[in-house]
């Protein structure tokens, strides 16, 4: 008798199992890479907005009254979109304390944070970055 060349059922099952395991690992890595990319965008946006606030303060000796003032006075081209909320309106601002040396000065935007309620890959909430 001549033996017919082919794969046994157990060989096919092993190959299919390996394919499923590798596909699962690939999906996990891909999902984490998207989250890491969004986190990098968030960190860069926060850095740029905080830098613009500092430049505004250095130029005018007061903090901007709102984020829109940074755009109006060309410290920023536009308010960036929060990558986790997909909106430019969800930024949480921290207002400065009243300056005892200059009581007539209005409090302004001192800091900015993400409005997202999600937690980052490092375990810190995005609103604490």
N, C-alpha and C positions, 0 to 999 in steps of 0.2 A: 504494500500500500504506500501510496505517496502522501506525504504530509502537506497540508495546505498552509501556505505562509499567511500569517496574520497575527493579530494581537489577542491576548486572552482578556477576559473580563476584568481580572484583577489588575492587569497592566493598565487598562483604560481607566479604571477607578483611581489608581495612584496618580496618573497624569492629570486627571480632572481635579483631584484634591490639590495638587501642587498649583494648578492654574487658579483655583479659587483662593488659596492662601496668598499667592502673589498679587492677585487683583485686590484683595482686601488690604494688603499692605500699601499698595499703590494709591488706593482711594483715601486711606488715612493720611498718608504723606501729602497728597494733593490738597486735602481739606486744611491741614495745618499750615501749608505754605500760603494759602489764601489768607488765613487769619494773620500770619506773620507779616504779610505784605500790607494788610490793612493797619496793623499795629505800627508798622514803619511809617505809613502815611500819616497816621494820627500823631505820632511823635514829632514828625517834621512840621505838620501844621501847627501844633502847639508851640513848638520852638519859634516858628516864624511870627506867629501872632504875639507871643510874649516879647520877642525882640522888637517888633513894631511898637508895642506899648512902651517899652523902655526907651526907644528912640524918640517917641512922642514926648515922654516925660523929660528927656534930656534937652529937647528943643524948646519946650514950652513951660517947663517947670511945674507941670500939673499933669494929671492923668486924663486920658480921653474920656468924655462923658459916656461914650458907647463904642461898640465895635464899628458901627457905621461911620463914626467920626474918623476912624483910621482910614477908611476907604475914601471918604470925602476929602481928606487932606493928603491923600496919595501916599500914605505909609504902607498900605496894602492895595493891590489891584482889585481884589474882591475878597469877601469873607469866605474862607474855604468851607467845603462841605465836610461835615463829620463823617468819616468812612463807616461808622457803625450805626448811625441813625439816618444816614443819607439825606441830611438836611443841614442847611447853613444857619437855621434858626434855633437849633437845640443847644448851642454852646452855653455853658453856665459861667457867668461872670462873677468875680469877687470884687466888690467895690472897696476902694481905699478908705482908710479912716480919715477923719477930719484932721487937718494939719493945724496944730496949736500955734505954729509960727505965722500962719496965714489963715486966720479965721474966715475970711471972705471967700476962700477957695472952695469950689464945689468938689465933693468926692467924685472920683472917676473910676474907670475900670483898672483894677490893680492886677488881676490875674484872670485867666480863662481856663476852663476845663471842659472835658467832653460831657455831653448830656446823656450818654449811653448808660444803661443799667447793667451791662454785661461785664463779665470778669475776664481779664487777659490770661494769656497762656502762663504768665508768671504768678498768677493767683491774686493780683491786685485789680480792683475795679478800675475800669477806664476813667471813671469820674475822679479818681485819685491821681491820675498821671500829671 
